[in-house]
């Protein structure tokens, strides 16, 4: 089962939430403090708070602070106390955290915006490029699928986006074989002007999506 939790940035401010910094590890606090803009600090903090929410909700964790976040060879994060896999993404006003207790996952959310497809020619396969060029496929949706797969794979952009191809015509919850793993991939209608995609080792048809408000989030953590 895939569990996706989302929180909206709207009406939240950094001065209101900075007091919750002490809930996350010092190393993560330091990374946030280095960010220039308050909205970026908010997104980063809320992503970590959503992760702690997952730990509390699915493992009944009784600690007062989020455990240290560890990183694999290619900087994919993990928690030693959390069974399964998680992934965080944010764009615009949305922050999301995807969790699966039985396997590795990747998630990507992107705000829809005008793009010049020619700027992305080198990171797409020829088939993908032509499909978008001919209006048969939406670029943002394709890109979120690719990002979700790359994040699930864990090698980041050591796995080149043009080294694998999204099956076309795309069917939701399809299975993509890549290297040593097979990924179920899917797009979800989540919010107007946003594209949300997940990649999971388990069937993406079994996905729960829940929006969390700041009051419910903090109540669970404190």
C-alpha positions as CSV (number, residue, x, y, z in Angstrom):
1,X,0.0,0.0,0.0
2,X,1.2,3.5,-0.9
3,X,0.3,6.3,1.5
4,X,0.7,9.9,0.3
5,X,0.3,12.8,2.7
6,X,0.1,16.4,1.4
7,X,0.1,19.8,3.1
8,X,-0.5,23.2,1.5
9,X,1.7,26.2,1.9
10,X,-1.1,28.7,1.6
11,X,-1.6,31.0,4.6
12,X,1.5,29.6,6.4
13,X,4.4,31.8,7.3
14,X,8.0,31.1,8.3
15,X,7.7,33.2,11.6
16,X,4.7,31.0,12.6
17,X,6.4,27.7,12.0
18,X,10.1,28.4,12.9
19,X,9.3,27.3,16.5
20,X,8.9,23.7,15.2
21,X,12.5,23.6,13.9
22,X,13.6,21.9,17.1
23,X,11.5,18.9,16.2
24,X,13.9,17.9,13.4
25,X,17.6,16.9,13.6
26,X,20.2,19.6,14.0
27,X,21.8,18.7,10.7
28,X,18.5,19.3,8.9
29,X,17.9,22.6,10.8
30,X,21.3,23.8,9.5
31,X,20.4,23.0,5.9
32,X,17.2,24.9,6.3
33,X,18.9,27.9,7.8
34,X,21.1,28.1,4.7
35,X,18.1,28.6,2.4
36,X,17.6,32.2,1.2
37,X,13.9,32.5,0.9
38,X,11.3,31.9,3.7
39,X,9.0,29.9,1.4
40,X,11.9,27.5,0.6
41,X,12.5,27.1,4.4
42,X,8.8,26.4,4.9
43,X,8.8,23.7,2.2
44,X,11.8,22.0,3.6
45,X,10.6,22.1,7.2
46,X,7.1,20.9,6.3
47,X,8.6,18.0,4.3
48,X,10.5,16.8,7.4
49,X,7.4,17.3,9.6
50,X,5.4,15.2,7.2
51,X,8.0,12.5,7.4
52,X,7.8,12.6,11.2
53,X,4.0,12.4,10.8
54,X,4.5,9.2,8.8
55,X,6.7,7.7,11.6
56,X,4.2,8.6,14.3
57,X,1.2,7.4,12.3
58,X,2.5,4.2,11.0
59,X,4.9,3.1,13.7
60,X,3.4,4.7,16.7
61,X,6.7,6.3,17.5
62,X,6.8,8.0,20.9
63,X,9.9,10.1,20.5
64,X,9.7,13.9,20.6
65,X,12.0,14.6,17.7
66,X,12.5,13.2,14.2
67,X,15.4,10.7,14.2
68,X,18.5,11.5,12.2
69,X,18.0,11.2,8.4
70,X,20.6,8.9,6.8
71,X,21.7,9.0,3.2
72,X,22.6,6.2,0.8
73,X,25.5,6.4,-1.6
74,X,23.7,8.6,-4.0
75,X,22.1,10.8,-1.3
76,X,18.7,9.0,-1.2
77,X,17.4,9.6,2.3
78,X,16.2,6.9,4.8
79,X,15.3,6.5,8.4
80,X,16.6,3.5,10.3
81,X,13.5,3.4,12.4
82,X,11.1,3.4,9.5
83,X,10.3,0.2,7.7
84,X,9.8,0.4,4.0
85,X,10.6,3.5,1.9
86,X,9.6,7.2,1.7
87,X,10.1,10.1,-0.6
88,X,9.4,13.8,-0.3
89,X,8.7,16.4,-3.1
90,X,7.4,19.9,-3.2
91,X,6.5,22.5,-5.8
92,X,4.6,25.8,-5.6
93,X,2.2,25.6,-2.7
94,X,2.2,21.9,-2.2
95,X,4.5,19.6,-0.1
96,X,4.0,15.8,-0.3
97,X,5.5,12.8,1.4
98,X,5.0,9.3,0.0
99,X,5.4,6.2,2.2
100,X,5.2,2.5,1.5
101,X,5.8,0.0,4.4
102,X,6.9,-2.8,2.1
103,X,9.1,-1.3,-0.6
104,X,10.9,1.6,-2.2
105,X,9.0,4.6,-3.6
106,X,9.5,7.9,-5.5
107,X,7.2,10.8,-5.8
108,X,7.3,14.1,-7.8
109,X,4.9,17.0,-7.9
110,X,5.3,19.9,-10.4
111,X,3.3,23.0,-10.9
112,X,2.2,23.3,-14.5
113,X,3.9,26.1,-16.4
114,X,4.7,27.0,-20.0
115,X,7.8,25.4,-21.4
116,X,9.8,25.3,-24.6
117,X,10.0,21.6,-25.4
118,X,13.2,22.2,-27.4
119,X,15.0,23.1,-24.2
120,X,14.4,19.5,-23.0
121,X,15.3,17.6,-26.2
122,X,18.5,16.2,-24.7
123,X,16.8,14.7,-21.6
124,X,14.0,12.9,-23.5
125,X,14.1,9.9,-25.8
126,X,13.3,10.6,-29.4
127,X,9.9,8.8,-29.1
128,X,9.0,10.9,-26.0
129,X,10.1,14.1,-27.7
130,X,8.1,13.5,-30.8
131,X,5.0,12.5,-28.8
132,X,5.1,15.8,-26.9
133,X,6.0,17.8,-30.1
134,X,2.9,16.3,-31.8
135,X,0.6,17.1,-28.9
136,X,0.1,13.4,-28.0
137,X,1.6,13.8,-24.5
138,X,1.9,16.5,-21.8
139,X,5.5,17.3,-20.9
140,X,4.9,18.1,-17.2
141,X,3.1,14.8,-16.7
142,X,5.9,12.9,-18.5
143,X,8.5,14.7,-16.5
144,X,6.9,14.0,-13.1
145,X,6.8,10.3,-14.1
146,X,10.5,10.3,-15.0
147,X,11.4,12.2,-11.8
148,X,9.4,9.8,-9.6
149,X,11.2,6.8,-11.2
150,X,14.6,8.5,-10.8
151,X,14.0,9.2,-7.2
152,X,12.7,5.7,-6.5
153,X,15.7,4.2,-8.2
154,X,17.9,6.2,-5.8
155,X,20.8,7.0,-8.1
156,X,19.4,10.5,-8.8
157,X,20.6,11.9,-12.1
158,X,23.3,9.3,-12.3
159,X,20.4,7.6,-14.0
160,X,20.0,9.8,-17.0
161,X,16.4,10.8,-17.8
162,X,16.9,9.8,-21.5
163,X,18.3,6.3,-20.5
164,X,14.8,4.9,-20.1
165,X,11.4,5.5,-21.7
166,X,7.9,6.0,-20.4
167,X,5.7,3.4,-22.2
168,X,3.6,5.1,-24.8
169,X,0.7,5.5,-25.1
170,X,0.8,5.8,-21.3
171,X,-1.6,3.8,-19.2
172,X,-1.9,4.5,-15.5
173,X,-0.6,1.9,-13.1
174,X,1.6,0.3,-15.7
175,X,4.8,-1.5,-14.9
176,X,8.2,-0.4,-16.1
177,X,11.2,-2.7,-15.9
178,X,14.4,-0.8,-15.2
179,X,17.8,-2.4,-14.4
180,X,17.3,-4.6,-11.3
181,X,13.8,-3.3,-10.4
182,X,10.3,-3.1,-11.7
183,X,8.3,0.0,-10.9
184,X,4.6,0.6,-11.0
185,X,4.0,4.2,-12.1
186,X,1.0,6.4,-12.0
187,X,-0.3,9.9,-12.4
188,X,-2.9,11.3,-9.9
189,X,-5.5,14.1,-10.2
190,X,-4.4,16.0,-7.2
191,X,-4.7,19.7,-7.5
192,X,-5.5,22.1,-10.3
193,X,-2.4,23.2,-12.2
194,X,-0.3,20.5,-10.6
195,X,1.0,17.1,-11.9
196,X,1.6,14.4,-9.3
197,X,3.4,11.1,-10.2
198,X,4.5,8.1,-8.1
199,X,6.7,5.1,-8.7
200,X,6.5,2.2,-6.4
201,X,7.6,-1.4,-6.0
202,X,4.0,-2.3,-5.2
203,X,0.8,-1.7,-7.2
204,X,0.0,2.0,-7.5
205,X,-3.7,1.2,-7.7
206,X,-3.4,0.7,-3.9
207,X,-2.7,4.3,-3.1
208,X,-4.2,6.5,-0.3
209,X,-4.0,10.3,-0.7
210,X,-4.6,12.4,2.4
211,X,-4.4,16.2,2.8
212,X,-3.2,17.3,6.2
213,X,-3.7,20.7,7.7
214,X,-1.1,22.3,10.0
215,X,-3.2,21.9,13.1
216,X,-3.6,18.1,12.6
217,X,0.1,17.8,11.7
218,X,1.4,19.5,14.8
219,X,-1.1,17.8,17.1
220,X,0.2,14.4,15.9
221,X,3.8,15.4,16.5
222,X,3.7,17.1,19.9
